[in-house]
Amino acid sequence: MRFSLLGGAAVLAWGCTLGLAQQGPQSDSSVIDAQGTAHITRVIPVPDTVSPEAQKVIGRVQSDAAKPQTLAERRTGTDAWQARAGKLSESLYPVRVTEDTIAGVPVRVVTPLTIAAEKQDRVLINLHGGGFNSDSGSLTESVPIANLTGTKVIAVLYRLAPEHPFPAAVDDAVAVYKEVLKTYKPGRVAIYGTSAGAILTGEVAARLKQLGLPLPGALGIFSGLGDFDHRGDSQAMYALGGLAGHLDPPAKGPLVSEYVGSTNPRDSVLSPMYADVHGFPPTLFITSGRDMLLSGTTILHRKFLQDGVDARLVVFEGLSHAFWNDAELPESKEAVGIMAKFFDRELGR
């Protein structure tokens, strides 16, 4: 699968390679092979339903060439980006950030400059994104929410794969949550995350229920999934940057094998799609139209609805995976505002 951007329009092609210097196809086509696989070309203009700022991001020319990267290079690059993006977030959403350890797990504590008296007995727990092997969100996912909710956020720096596959990250998050319960009532705690952290949020809730521990007052699953045994349709269509950048055809086998390790992909904690989630707290799901985890997010949302959970879903138009990490986009400000209002409402009951 390859992508090319033509004058701000994306050309999506299955079964052919388009160089950035070439003039791509100007008409739509599709062939369904004997296995039912679609080999298609689609000409997709930049949507005028998003902000001008988002249009520039969507229409940015990117190579579709693969860029191999070692794990060490990925972590170094991600850490550097998170530091820069975190400073930008702090300039827009002033907070205090400190380092600490809770239940033996390293954390970042993000504290609003002022906390109202009625909000001092509540806390949010963030499980950051980063593909389970790096930290791409402990600042960018926590700083805006702490500022907007006026509530302390604990960002859990859980152990990473491949050195520590499932359930190490879940165990770390549960350990922090259990320690938090010594100070806060469960109904005044929320757990949330983006991407890998969104997946972890569902896993942690499933583990808490399995252990018979009180569940938090709210969950936030922002671009995630709940089934490591099946790839959603969107993962075959969208790369990390949506319709731009390198994307390989779907492979067989479990998703994120470095994280799954030797665990059965249908384990009910690893993949909450196979769990009984009755009794889970109100949950907000957020994704976007060109999110590689659009399918995973919406499928898990339906699972929550089927099991009677108060589950709400917001889908943003045209944007790619975890777009709210770009703090300056108007849509990002809208998204974190929706997240903050949800937590304020649910923890204020």
PEHUPE-V450138 format. One line per field, one symbol per residue. burial: + if it has 24 or more other ideal C-beta (glycine too) atoms within 12 Angstrom, else -. Layout:
# PEHUPE-V450138
burial->???
This chain:
# PEHUPE-V450138
burial->++++++--++++++---+-----++--------------+++++-++--++--++-+++-++-+---------++--++--+--++--++--+-+-+----+--++++++++------+--++++++++++++++++++++++++++++++++++++++++---+++++++++++++++++--+-+-++++++++++++++++++++++-----++++++++++++++++++-++++++++++++-+------+++-+++--+-+-+++++++++-+--++++++++++++++++++++++-++--+-+++++++++++++++++++++-++++++-+++-+++-++--
